[in-house]
Amino acid sequence: MVENDRPTTTVPVHSADVSLMINKDAGFRARAEITSGGLLCVAGLVSAILLSTAVLVHVAVRASRR
């Protein structure tokens, strides 16, 4: 058996809980956990989506003025 001499590191995990009750019988509960790297990836994807949407709107408005 070979022992691993590398120190173990733990990755910090961010978590969030949300609960929403619409009435007595209906509601919603969610929990999310994500690492810092995953949060950075999500932020990059959201930024890319917003930038591409802005370009599409600009092109659509410019085309309608012609």
C-alpha positions, 0 to 999 in steps of 0.5 A: 500500500502506497501512502499519499504524502500530499496534504489534504485540502478542503474546498470551501463550499457556499450554500444558500437556502430559500423557502416560500409559502404561497398558501397553507398547502403550497410552497417551495423550498430549495437548497444550493451548494457551490464552490468558489470555482463553480460560482465564478463559472456561473458568473462568467456564463451569466455575463456572456448571456447578458452581453450576447443579449445586448448585441442581439437587441442592438442589431434588431433595433438597428435593422428595424430603423432601416 
